């Protein structure tokens, strides 16, 4: 970890984080209604209390220059933690159930149940990586409606909140990375950035700055809005009922094995894999693209999270659909998935970084970074847009 980040991490136990809104990385079924709308700018009551956006016209960012972020310290402000015991108990049960599920997986679960859990892990993972992350949060490529429907289904199985809210908070994370406005501020320490941010109340800056992020492109997607509107009905079926009933009905699996292996263990595993991107990939690994930011290149996270571990590159070029400079699929399964659908025309306008941009960036690393949440952010450098490669571009 860079010296300036390491020094600031001392106060890691004091941030305020609100898990009443459990996104972008895990939602709480007990209070999902509050979760999905807690940070929306349309919440007039909160808007009246919290700090307003710095611009009257939403541009997708809160500050229009690098200087605008100077007021944000890369450390917490010393607020006391307010624990959310409902979430602590819920996640406590989840992890105990997952441990028991692991025991049953080894000792008594049928191979078909294990294989089914693996398929669900793959589908739910892609719902996050190819869907909520690369497609909706960063707009790094475009997808026709059949692929968007598939990704919404996968995303609902993952139960990490509706893709709309996942994408919203992820944009805030990139715009205000490792400040008090970052939902899972890595300067708070490994545990906090991994799961602790979901166990206590949110820092006010997260809500205030979240109100200024442009979400008009997300609201314009009817498939995404359908999921958002009916999420509380769709999610319990997709994440819990369906994974439990299929093994019982089709291959006579026991209820215990179906619930604890295919549902609890599988869900807990994909949650922790996603959280590792926020924790391990902000701490362990090299920083070849920008040594002055915390995100790292973490091969272990890349394997588990289908290519999401190349985090130093991703924070420098968040609009690259590959989230990596690598040209092979072994450590980036999500890129393989997107490329396969690009070949049949369901994915198109794939944005990637040219070698010229990478070379320029490596040479000037240390001069600061222009924080962007993805393609189209008003802070995105003009040279990036001009030199970007857009693969399989759809004809106008």
C-alpha positions in Angstrom: 0.0 0.0 0.0 1.4 3.4 -0.8 2.8 5.4 2.2 0.1 8.1 2.0 -2.7 5.5 2.0 -1.1 3.4 4.7 -0.8 6.4 7.0 -4.4 7.3 6.6 -5.6 3.8 7.3 -5.0 4.1 11.0 -8.5 5.4 11.6 -10.0 2.5 9.8 -12.4 1.6 12.6 -14.2 5.0 12.8 -16.1 5.5 9.5 -19.8 5.8 9.3 -21.4 3.5 6.8 -25.1 2.7 6.3 -26.0 -0.8 5.6 -29.6 0.0 5.6 -28.8 0.4 1.9 -27.0 -2.8 1.1 -25.5 -2.0 -2.2 -23.6 -2.2 -4.4 -22.3 -5.5 -3.1 -25.0 -7.1 -1.0 -28.5 -6.3 -0.1 -30.4 -7.2 3.1 -33.6 -9.1 2.4 -35.0 -7.9 5.7 -34.9 -4.3 4.7 -34.6 -4.3 0.9 -37.3 -1.7 0.4 -35.3 0.9 2.4 -32.1 -0.3 0.7 -33.1 0.2 -2.9 -34.2 3.9 -2.5 -32.2 5.2 0.4 -29.8 7.2 -1.7 -32.0 8.2 -4.6 -31.9 11.9 -5.4 -35.7 11.8 -5.7 -36.0 11.4 -2.0 -37.1 14.9 -1.3 -36.8 14.6 2.5 -33.2 13.5 2.4 -32.3 15.9 -0.4 -33.4 18.7 1.9 -31.2 17.6 4.7 -28.1 16.5 2.8 -25.5 18.4 0.9 -26.7 19.2 -2.6 -24.9 18.4 -5.8 -22.3 21.0 -6.8 -24.0 21.6 -10.1 -27.6 22.4 -10.9 -27.3 20.4 -14.1 -26.5 16.8 -13.7 -23.5 15.9 -15.7 -22.7 12.5 -14.4 -20.0 13.8 -12.0 -19.9 16.1 -9.1 -16.8 18.0 -9.8 -15.7 19.1 -13.3 -12.0 19.2 -12.6 -9.3 17.4 -10.6 -9.2 20.4 -8.3 -12.7 19.7 -7.3 -11.7 16.6 -5.4 -9.0 18.3 -3.3 -11.4 18.8 -0.5 -11.8 15.1 0.1 -9.3 13.5 2.3 -8.3 9.9 1.6 -9.1 8.9 5.1 -12.1 8.9 7.4 -13.2 11.8 9.5 -13.3 10.1 12.9 -17.0 9.5 13.2 -18.1 6.8 15.6 -19.5 3.6 14.1 -23.2 3.0 14.5 -23.8 -0.7 14.2 -26.8 -2.1 12.4 -27.5 -5.3 14.4 -30.2 -6.6 12.0 -27.5 -6.8 9.3 -24.9 -8.3 11.7 -27.3 -11.1 12.7 -28.3 -11.7 9.0 -24.8 -12.0 7.8 -23.8 -13.9 10.8 -26.4 -16.5 10.0 -25.5 -16.5 6.3 -21.8 -17.4 7.1 -22.6 -20.0 9.6 -25.1 -21.6 7.2 -22.4 -21.4 4.4 -19.9 -23.2 6.7 -22.5 -26.0 7.3 -23.2 -26.0 3.6 -19.5 -26.6 2.9 -19.6 -29.5 5.3 -22.7 -31.0 3.5 -21.1 -30.4 0.1 -18.1 -32.5 1.1 -20.0 -35.2 3.0 -23.5 -35.8 1.6 -24.6 -33.5 -1.3 -25.2 -35.2 -4.6 -22.9 -34.4 -7.5 -25.8 -32.9 -9.4 -26.4 -30.4 -6.5 -22.8 -29.4 -6.5 -22.8 -28.9 -10.2 -26.0 -26.9 -10.0 -24.5 -24.7 -7.3 -21.4 -24.2 -9.6 -23.7 -23.2 -12.5 -25.6 -20.7 -10.3 -22.2 -19.3 -9.1 -21.2 -18.8 -12.7 -24.5 -17.2 -13.7 -24.8 -14.9 -10.7 -21.1 -13.9 -11.1 -21.7 -12.8 -14.7 -24.8 -11.0 -13.6 -22.5 -8.8 -11.6 -19.4 -8.6 -13.7 -20.8 -8.5 -17.2 -24.1 -6.9 -16.2 -24.1 -4.5 -13.2 -20.4 -3.7 -13.5 -19.2 -3.5 -17.1 -22.5 -2.9 -18.9 -24.5 -0.7 -16.6 -22.1 0.9 -14.1 -19.4 1.8 -16.7 -21.1 1.6 -20.1 -18.0 -0.1 -21.4 -20.1 -1.8 -24.1 -23.7 -2.0 -25.3 -26.1 -4.9 -25.3 -29.2 -5.8 -27.2 -32.3 -6.6 -25.2 -32.0 -10.4 -25.2 -28.5 -10.1 -23.5 -29.8 -7.5 -21.1 -32.7 -9.7 -20.1 -30.3 -12.6 -19.5 -27.9 -10.4 -17.4 -30.8 -9.0 -15.4 -31.9 -12.6 -14.6 -28.4 -13.6 -13.6 -28.1 -10.4 -11.6 -31.2 -11.2 -9.7 -29.9 -14.6 -8.8 -26.8 -13.0 -7.3 -28.9 -10.9 -4.9 -26.5 -8.0 -4.5 -29.3 -5.4 -4.9 -31.0 -4.3 -8.1 -28.5 -3.6 -10.9 -29.7 0.0 -11.0 -28.6 0.6 -7.4 -25.5 -1.5 -7.7 -24.4 0.6 -10.7 -25.3 3.9 -9.0 -23.1 3.2 -5.9 -20.3 1.8 -8.0 -20.1 5.1 -9.9 -19.9 6.9 -6.6 -17.1 4.5 -5.6 -15.1 5.4 -8.7 -15.8 9.2 -8.5 -14.8 9.4 -4.9 -12.6 6.4 -4.4 -11.3 6.0 -0.8 -12.8 9.1 0.6 -15.7 9.4 3.0 -18.1 9.4 -0.1 -16.8 5.9 -1.1 -19.3 3.3 0.2 -16.6 0.8 1.0 -13.7 3.2 1.6 -10.5 0.9 1.6 -8.6 3.3 3.9 -10.8 2.0 6.7 -9.0 -1.3 6.6 -9.5 -4.8 5.0 -12.5 -5.9 7.1 -14.4 -2.6 6.6 -13.9 -2.6 2.8 -14.8 -6.3 2.6 -18.0 -6.5 4.7 -17.8 -4.1 7.6 -19.3 -1.3 5.5 -22.5 -3.3 5.4 -22.7 -3.8 9.2 -22.9 -0.1 10.2 -24.5 3.1 9.2 -23.3 4.9 6.1 -21.3 8.1 6.1 -23.4 11.1 5.1 -21.1 11.9 2.3 -22.0 8.7 0.5 -25.6 9.8 0.3 -24.9 13.4 -0.4 -22.5 12.7 -3.3 -24.6 9.9 -4.7 -27.3 12.4 -5.4 -25.2 14.1 -8.0 -24.4 11.1 -10.2 -26.1 11.0 -13.5 -28.3 7.9 -13.8 -30.4 9.0 -16.8 -29.0 6.2 -19.0 -30.0 3.6 -16.4 -33.5 5.1 -16.1 -33.9 4.9 -19.8 -33.4 1.1 -19.8 -36.9 -0.5 -19.4 -35.4 -3.9 -18.6 -33.4 -2.4 -15.8 -36.4 -0.4 -14.5 -38.5 -3.6 -14.5 -36.1 -5.3 -12.3 -35.9 -2.3 -10.0 -39.7 -2.1 -9.7 -40.3 -5.7 -9.0 -37.1 -6.7 -7.3 -38.7 -7.6 -4.0 -40.8 -10.2 -5.8 -38.2 -11.5 -8.3 -35.2 -11.7 -5.9 -36.6 -14.2 -3.3 -37.6 -16.6 -6.1 -34.4 -16.3 -8.1 -31.9 -16.4 -5.2 -33.6 -18.6 -2.7 -36.7 -20.5 -3.8 -35.5 -21.6 -7.3 -32.0 -22.8 -6.2 -33.6 -24.8 -3.4 -36.5 -26.4 -5.2 -34.7 -27.5 -8.4 -32.4 -30.1 -6.7 -35.4 -31.4 -4.6 -37.7 -31.8 -7.6 -35.4 -33.0 -10.3 -32.9 -35.4 -8.6 -34.5 -36.0 -5.2 -32.0 -34.0 -3.2 -32.7 -33.5 0.5 -34.0 -30.1 1.7 -31.0 -29.7 3.9 -28.5 -30.2 1.1 -30.5 -28.1 -1.3 -30.9 -25.2 1.1 -27.4 -25.1 2.6 -25.3 -26.1 -0.4 -27.1 -24.8 -3.6 -28.5 -21.7 -1.8 -26.7 -20.6 1.3 -23.1 -21.7 0.5 -23.4 -20.6 -3.2 -24.8 -17.1 -2.3 -22.3 -16.5 0.5 -19.4 -17.6 -1.8 -20.3 -15.2 -4.6 -20.8 -12.4 -2.1 -17.4 -12.8 -0.6 -15.8 -13.1 -4.1 -17.4 -9.8 -5.0 -16.3 -8.2 -1.7 -12.7 -9.3 -2.4 -12.6 -6.8 -5.2 -13.2 -4.1 -2.7 -10.8 -5.4 -0.1 -8.0 -7.6 -1.4 -7.8 -5.9 -4.8 -7.2 -2.6 -3.0 -4.4 -4.0 -0.8 -2.5 -6.9 -2.2 -0.7 -6.8 -5.6 1.2 -4.5 -7.9 0.3 -1.1 -9.3 1.9 -0.9 -12.8 -0.5 1.7 -14.2 -0.7 4.1 -11.3 1.4 3.6 -8.1 -0.3 6.5 -6.3 -3.7 4.8 -6.1 -4.6 1.9 -3.8 -6.2 -0.6 -6.3 -3.9 -3.4 -7.3 -3.5 -6.2 -9.8 -4.6 -9.3 -7.9 -4.5 -12.6 -9.9 -6.3 -14.6 -7.2 -9.3 -12.2 -7.2 -9.2 -12.1 -11.0 -9.6 -15.9 -11.1 -12.4 -16.0 -8.6 -14.3 -13.0 -9.9 -14.0 -13.8 -13.6 -11.5 -11.1 -14.5 -12.4 -8.4 -12.0 -9.0 -8.5 -10.1 -7.0 -6.4 -12.5 -8.1 -3.4 -10.4 -5.2 -1.0 -10.8 -5.8 -1.0 -14.5 -9.6 -0.8 -14.0 -9.4 2.3 -11.8 -7.2 4.0 -14.4 -9.4 2.9 -17.4 -12.8 2.1 -16.0 -14.4 2.3 -19.4 -12.5 -0.6 -20.9 -14.9 -3.6 -21.3 -12.1 -6.0 -20.6 -11.1 -4.3 -17.3 -7.6 -5.4 -18.1 -4.8 -5.1 -20.6 -4.5 -8.9 -21.0 -5.3 -10.4 -24.3 -6.3 -13.9 -23.2 -9.3 -15.3 -21.5 -7.9 -17.6 -18.9 -7.9 -15.0 -16.2 -10.8 -12.9 -17.6 -13.9 -15.1 -18.2 -16.2 -12.1 -18.3 -14.4 -10.8 -21.4 -14.8 -14.2 -23.0 -18.5 -14.1 -22.3 -18.9 -10.6 -23.8 -16.8 -11.5 -26.8 -18.9 -14.5 -27.5 -22.1 -12.5 -27.6 -20.3 -9.8 -29.6 -19.8 -12.4 -32.3 -23.6 -13.0 -32.7 -24.3 -9.2 -32.4 -25.9 -9.2 -29.0 -23.0 -7.1 -27.6 -21.5 -4.2 -29.5 -19.6 -0.9 -29.2 -17.0 -2.7 -27.1 -14.7 0.1 -25.8 -11.1 -0.8 -25.0 -7.8 1.0 -24.6 -5.2 1.4 -27.3 -1.5 0.7 -26.6 -0.9 4.4 -27.2 -3.1 5.4 -24.3 -1.6 2.8 -22.0 1.9 3.9 -22.9 1.1 7.6 -22.3 -0.5 6.7 -18.9 2.4 4.6 -17.7 4.8 7.4 -18.6 2.9 10.1 -16.8 1.9 8.0 -13.7 2.5 10.1 -10.6 1.1 13.3 -12.1 -2.4 12.5 -10.7 -5.5 10.9 -12.1 -8.8 12.1 -13.5 -11.5 10.1 -11.7 -14.2 8.8 -13.9 -17.0 6.3 -13.4 -16.9 5.0 -17.0 -17.5 6.0 -20.6 -19.3 9.3 -20.9 -18.2 10.9 -17.6 -17.6 14.6 -18.2 -14.2 14.2 -16.5 -13.0 11.6 -19.0 -9.9 13.0 -20.9 -10.5 14.0 -24.5 -7.5 12.0 -25.6 -9.0 8.8 -24.2 -12.2 9.3 -26.2 -10.3 10.1 -29.4 -7.8 7.2 -29.1 -10.2 4.6 -27.8 -10.9 1.5 -29.8 -14.6 0.6 -30.2 -14.9 -3.0 -31.4 -17.8 -4.3 -33.4 -19.3 -0.8 -33.7 -22.9 -0.8 -34.7 -23.6 1.0 -37.9 -25.7 4.2 -37.5 
